[in-house]
Amino acid sequence: MQVKLFVAAALALSSCTFRSSPSNDQVFVSNEATGSVSIVDGATGEVEGQLTTGPRPRGMAFSPDGKTFYVAASNANRIEAWGVASHKLLRYYGSGSDPERFAVSPDGKTIYIANEDHSAVSFLDLASGRITHEVAVGPEPEGVGVSPDGKLVVATSETANLAHFIDATTGKLLDSVPVGSRPRFVMFLNGGRTVWVSSEQRGTISVFDAATHRIVHTIDLNQDFDIPEPVQAIEMRATHDQKRIFVAMGRSNRVAELDPQTYAVVRWFPTGERTWGIGLSPDETRLYAASGLSGTMTIVDLVRNKVERTVTLGGRPWGALAALR
């Protein structure tokens, strides 16, 4: 069934056209072309500053206490730690070759890193700054996630089209399961009982039982979209109550919202070109979508379910994370 829900958009308008009051949240947007992270006001879209990072910053994540955000500087082979409030660089960590995405353990002690050109997942101990394990996986690992109890790591190999299940304590590779072509992102739901893995080229999401490593459902976005652009599935985000799931659709130039109970597409929002990364505001009233080919970030009002504005950043925006000031 083709999704026919229309979401009013203001894609042609710049952020300066609006006069919204400043928000209490700030959005960090990594830009792989400019070697920087933009700081954007979550409500007005005003660009408030730039943090200069190592070359090609891509994946980002917060520490569990929300005081630090980490960014993978892929071409510098390092993870950078920045203060959320201070906007100051706190520390560099050697990450192994070509880090792309990564996940922070629930206790904040370890970062699990997908080393894209090295076919490995590295375990980085934050206290010592040392790599403690290097787990061989399929070519070009990208997505990586860790279970809420910190016991299981799942990584994806976009060339081998596999989801790898790894013991977080020992670094032992437990299983490798075929998924749709070019898997991109890993998300644990239902208290860690299920794992969602998105596949870019196939436009599908494989839903796993985390305990058995078996696929229990496959969400096929092609069934809901009859569009001229390729139907893709990249980064995913869930609200805290897990009643709303959002999927960045890459070159589909959209973000889809899914019902996690029925797996159906509820609605979609138009974005810029090649939407790679998405983030939610701390109060979950807005969604931010980074679009690399158009050099923009789209701000979506999730209360009225409409696009508020588009912020022009230039370069190639890659990921978006939002935090309270």
Residue pairs with C-beta under 8 A, 6 or more apart in sequence:
1 223
1 224
2 224
2 225
2 226
3 224
3 225
3 256
3 265
3 267
3 268
5 266
5 267
5 268
7 267
7 268
7 269
7 270
7 305
7 306
7 307
8 306
8 307
9 269
9 270
9 306
9 307
10 307
10 308
10 309
10 310
11 270
11 271
11 272
11 298
11 307
11 310
12 310
13 309
13 310
14 309
14 310
14 311
14 312
15 44
15 45
15 46
15 47
15 309
15 310
15 311
15 312
16 46
17 309
18 44
18 45
18 308
18 309
20 43
20 44
20 308
21 43
21 44
22 41
22 43
22 44
22 46
23 41
23 42
23 43
23 44
23 281
24 282
24 324
24 325
25 41
25 42
25 43
25 281
25 282
25 283
25 286
25 322
25 323
25 324
25 325
26 39
26 40
26 41
26 42
26 48
26 322
26 323
26 324
26 325
27 38
27 39
27 40
27 41
27 42
27 279
27 281
27 288
27 297
27 320
27 321
27 322
28 37
28 38
28 39
28 51
28 60
28 69
28 71
28 320
28 321
28 322
28 323
29 37
29 38
29 40
29 288
29 290
29 297
29 313
29 317
29 318
29 319
29 320
30 37
30 53
30 57
30 58
30 59
30 60
30 71
30 277
30 290
30 317
30 318
30 319
30 320
31 37
31 38
31 57
31 313
31 314
31 315
31 316
31 317
31 318
32 56
32 57
32 58
32 74
32 292
32 315
32 316
32 318
33 314
33 315
33 316
34 50
34 314
34 315
34 316
35 52
35 53
35 54
35 55
35 56
35 57
35 73
36 50
36 51
36 52
36 53
36 57
36 315
37 50
37 51
37 53
37 57
37 60
37 71
37 82
38 47
38 49
38 50
38 51
38 313
38 317
39 47
39 48
39 49
39 50
39 51
39 87
40 46
40 47
40 48
40 288
40 297
40 311
40 313
41 48
42 281
42 286
42 288
42 299
42 322
43 286
43 299
45 297
45 299
45 308
45 309
45 310
45 311
47 311
47 313
49 87
51 82
51 87
51 89
53 71
53 73
53 80
54 73
54 75
54 76
54 78
54 80
55 73
55 74
55 75
55 76
56 73
56 74
56 75
56 76
57 71
57 72
57 73
57 74
57 80
57 318
58 71
58 72
58 74
58 99
58 100
58 101
58 318
58 319
59 71
59 72
59 99
59 100
59 101
59 102
59 114
59 318
59 319
60 69
60 70
60 71
60 72
60 319
60 321
61 69
61 70
61 102
61 103
61 104
61 111
61 321
62 68
62 69
62 70
62 84
62 104
62 321
62 323
63 69
63 70
63 104
63 108
64 104
64 106
64 107
64 108
65 108
66 84
66 323
66 324
67 83
67 84
67 85
68 81
68 82
68 83
68 84
68 90
69 81
69 82
69 84
69 321
69 323
70 79
70 80
70 81
70 82
70 102
70 104
70 111
71 79
71 80
71 82
72 78
72 79
72 80
72 95
72 99
72 100
72 101
72 102
72 113
73 79
73 80
73 99
74 98
74 99
74 100
74 116
75 98
77 94
77 95
77 96
77 97
77 98
77 99
78 92
78 93
78 94
78 95
78 99
79 92
79 93
79 95
79 99
79 102
79 111
79 113
79 124
80 89
80 91
80 92
80 93
81 89
81 90
81 91
81 92
81 93
82 88
82 89
82 90
83 90
84 323
85 325
91 129
93 111
93 124
93 126
93 129
94 129
94 131
95 102
95 111
95 113
95 115
95 122
95 124
95 131
96 113
96 115
96 118
96 120
96 122
96 131
96 134
97 115
97 117
97 118
98 115
98 116
98 117
98 118
99 113
99 114
99 115
99 116
99 122
100 114
100 115
100 116
100 141
100 142
101 114
101 142
101 143
101 144
101 185
102 111
102 112
102 113
102 114
102 144
103 111
103 112
103 144
103 145
103 146
103 153
103 186
104 110
104 111
104 112
104 146
105 111
105 112
105 146
105 150
105 168
106 146
106 148
106 149
106 150
107 150
108 126
109 125
109 126
109 127
110 123
110 124
110 125
110 126
110 132
110 168
111 123
111 124
111 126
112 121
112 122
112 123
112 124
112 144
112 146
112 153
112 155
112 168
113 121
113 122
113 123
113 124
113 144
114 121
114 141
114 142
114 143
114 144
114 155
114 156
115 121
115 122
115 141
116 140
116 141
116 142
117 140
119 136
119 137
119 138
119 139
119 140
119 141
119 157
120 134
120 135
120 136
120 137
120 141
121 134
121 135
121 137
121 141
121 144
121 153
121 155
121 164
121 166
122 131
122 133
122 134
122 135
123 131
123 132
123 133
123 134
123 135
123 171
124 130
124 131
124 132
125 131
125 132
132 171
133 170
133 171
134 171
135 155
135 164
135 166
135 171
135 172
135 173
136 173
137 155
137 157
137 162
137 164
137 173
137 176
138 157
138 159
138 160
138 161
138 162
138 164
138 176
139 157
139 158
139 159
139 160
140 157
140 158
140 159
140 160
141 155
141 156
141 157
141 158
141 164
142 156
142 157
142 158
142 183
142 184
142 185
143 154
143 155
143 156
143 183
143 184
143 185
143 186
143 197
143 198
144 153
144 154
144 155
144 156
144 186
145 153
145 154
145 155
145 185
145 186
145 187
145 188
145 195
146 152
146 153
146 154
146 168
146 188
147 153
147 154
147 168
147 188
147 192
147 210
148 188
148 191
148 192
149 192
150 168
151 167
151 168
151 169
152 165
152 166
152 167
152 168
152 192
152 210
153 165
153 166
153 167
153 168
154 163
154 164
154 165
154 166
154 186
154 188
154 195
154 197
154 208
155 163
155 164
155 166
155 186
156 162
156 163
156 164
156 179
156 183
156 184
156 185
156 186
156 197
157 164
157 183
158 182
158 183
158 184
158 200
159 182
160 176
161 178
161 179
161 180
161 181
161 182
161 183
161 199
162 176
162 177
162 178
162 179
162 183
163 176
163 177
163 179
163 183
163 186
163 195
163 197
163 206
163 208
164 173
164 175
164 176
165 173
165 174
165 175
165 176
165 177
165 213
166 172
166 173
166 174
167 174
174 213
175 213
177 208
177 213
177 214
177 215
179 197
179 199
179 204
179 206
179 215
180 199
180 201
180 202
180 203
180 204
180 206
180 218
181 199
181 200
181 201
181 202
182 199
182 200
182 201
182 202
183 197
183 198
183 199
183 200
183 206
184 198
184 199
184 200
184 233
184 234
184 235
185 197
185 198
185 233
185 234
185 235
185 236
186 195
186 196
186 197
187 195
187 196
187 236
187 237
187 238
188 194
188 195
188 196
188 210
189 195
189 196
189 238
189 242
189 260
190 242
192 210
193 209
193 210
193 211
194 207
194 208
194 209
194 210
194 216
195 207
195 208
195 210
196 205
196 206
196 207
196 208
196 236
196 245
197 205
197 206
197 208
198 204
198 205
198 233
198 234
198 235
198 236
198 247
199 205
199 206
199 233
200 232
200 233
200 234
200 250
201 230
201 232
202 233
203 220
203 221
203 222
203 225
203 230
203 231
203 232
203 233
203 249
203 252
204 218
204 219
204 220
204 221
204 222
204 233
205 218
205 219
205 221
205 233
205 236
205 247
206 215
206 217
206 218
207 215
207 216
207 217
207 218
207 219
207 263
208 214
208 215
208 216
209 216
217 263
219 258
219 263
221 231
221 232
221 233
221 247
221 249
221 256
221 265
222 231
224 256
224 264
224 265
225 231
225 252
225 254
225 256
225 265
225 268
227 252
229 251
229 252
229 253
230 250
230 251
230 252
231 249
231 252
232 249
232 250
232 251
232 252
233 247
233 248
233 249
233 250
234 247
234 248
234 249
234 250
234 275
234 276
234 277
235 247
235 248
235 276
235 277
235 278
235 319
236 245
236 246
236 247
236 248
236 278
237 245
237 246
237 278
237 279
237 280
237 287
238 244
238 245
238 246
238 260
239 280
239 284
240 284
242 260
243 260
244 257
244 260
244 266
244 302
245 257
245 258
245 259
245 260
246 255
246 256
246 257
246 258
246 278
246 280
246 287
247 255
247 256
247 257
247 258
248 255
248 275
248 276
248 277
248 278
248 289
249 255
249 256
249 268
249 275
250 274
250 275
250 276
251 273
251 274
251 293
252 275
253 270
253 271
253 272
253 273
253 274
253 275
253 291
254 268
254 269
254 270
254 271
254 275
255 268
255 269
255 271
255 275
255 278
255 287
255 289
255 298
255 300
256 265
256 267
256 268
257 265
257 266
257 267
257 268
257 269
258 264
258 265
258 266
259 265
259 266
267 305
269 287
269 289
269 298
269 300
269 305
269 306
269 307
270 298
270 307
271 289
271 291
271 296
271 298
271 307
272 289
272 291
272 293
272 294
272 295
272 296
272 297
272 298
272 310
273 291
273 292
273 293
273 294
274 291
274 292
274 293
274 294
275 289
275 290
275 291
275 298
276 290
276 291
276 292
276 317
276 318
276 319
277 289
277 290
277 317
277 318
277 319
277 320
278 287
278 288
278 289
278 290
278 320
279 287
279 288
279 319
279 320
279 321
279 322
280 286
280 287
280 288
280 302
280 322
281 287
281 288
281 322
282 322
282 323
282 324
284 302
285 301
285 302
285 303
286 299
286 300
286 301
286 302
286 308
286 322
287 299
287 300
287 302
288 297
288 298
288 299
288 300
288 320
288 322
289 297
289 298
289 300
289 320
290 297
290 317
290 318
290 319
290 320
291 297
291 298
291 317
292 316
292 317
292 318
293 316
295 312
295 313
295 314
295 315
295 316
295 317
296 310
296 311
296 312
296 313
296 317
297 310
297 311
297 313
297 317
297 320
298 307
298 309
298 310
298 311
299 307
299 308
299 309
299 310
299 311
300 306
300 307
300 308
301 307
301 308
